[in-house]
Amino acid sequence: MGRVSHTSIQIAGQPPVGPSEQQGGMAFGYNDAGTPDMLAASQPRRLETAEVREIVRDFAQAAVNAREAGFDGVEIHGANGYLFEQFLNPHVNDRDDATAARARIAAACCWRPSTRRAR
């Protein structure tokens, strides 16, 4: 999901994750009364370099799984503050580690054309 999330909808109340610790805007969550509400996004936890590599592998494996299940392709929702977009956005991604090259992240997650012929 990325940095624009709230701890009330995260597993075990953990903070959302992102490329940096920059807090997002407003996010859906549950307020103190337990009512669904728009709340200030929770402070995200900056992903470790190894975690970023794991997420890239997860995206790639999900695409393989979808193809093996018979889907024609995979669409990555990468707009409006989702994790993929956050790594591409220089205003959010202030990393200086091996994942700083946003193009590498994009290339690693890119969809590859099918080798199957259209039916």
KEGU-696306 format. One record per residue (C-alpha): z, x, y. Coordinates in steps of 0.02 Angstrom, whole numbers, padded with zeros to 5 digits, always signed. Example, Ala and Ser with C-alpha at 12.3 -4.5 7.8 and 13.67 -1.06 7.14 Angstrom:
% residues 2
+00390+00615-00225+00357+00684-00053
This chain:
% residues 119
+00000+00000+00000+00044+00136+00123+00157+00153+00274+00138-00025+00341+00262-00108+00225+00443-00161+00217+00579-00105+00097+00619-00287+00055+00457-00299-00047+00462-00124-00122+00527-00086-00297+00715-00061-00287+00706-00067-00097+00625+00104-00088+00535+00154+00072+00347+00136+00081+00247+00297+00064+00112+00373+00173+00029+00534+00223+00162+00559+00357+00327+00486+00415+00243+00390+00556+00305+00213+00553+00179+00070+00551+00183-00090+00655+00233-00258+00584+00237-00299+00399+00274-00447+00288+00448-00443+00211+00608-00540+00190+00731-00546+00334+00921-00533+00316+00930-00719+00275+00806-00694+00132+00669-00790+00221+00488-00727+00223+00452-00654+00393+00352-00526+00492+00466-00377+00519+00454-00203+00590+00380-00092+00454+00508+00017+00367+00511+00205+00395+00389+00277+00267+00421+00426+00155+00293+00566+00169+00207+00591+00002+00228+00761-00078+00067+00858-00111+00084+00832-00298+00107+00645-00273-00055+00636-00174-00146+00718-00319-00068+00591-00438-00126+00446-00329-00303+00516-00324-00300+00526-00515-00232+00347-00522-00377+00284-00415-00502+00376-00525-00422+00313-00686-00420+00134-00619-00607+00147-00588-00636+00213-00765-00529+00073-00837-00626-00058-00739-00793+00010-00799-00733+00018-00979-00675-00163-00963-00852-00213-00916-00842-00224-00727-01000-00172-00633-00907-00073-00501-00747-00044-00407-00708-00079-00224-00569+00017-00139-00485-00080+00001-00478+00059+00128-00463-00025+00297-00331-00082+00418-00187+00031+00372-00197+00040+00183-00155+00207+00104-00335+00267+00086-00370+00236+00271-00209+00321+00322-00267+00485+00245-00433+00472+00337-00352+00428+00504-00313+00583+00609-00188+00481+00713-00084+00448+00557-00119+00596+00444-00031+00744+00523-00018+00844+00362-00043+01032+00357-00042+01055+00169-00184+01056+00042-00218+00871+00074-00249+00897+00259-00436+00901+00231-00464+00714+00239-00641+00733+00175-00575+00804+00011-00467+00651-00015-00615+00538+00022-00731+00635-00093-00604+00637-00234-00588+00447-00227-00772+00410-00201-00863+00290-00312-00996+00370-00419-01158+00276-00452-01167+00196-00621-01267+00276-00759-01293+00103-00833-01451+00012-00789-01444-00153-00698-01462-00302-00814
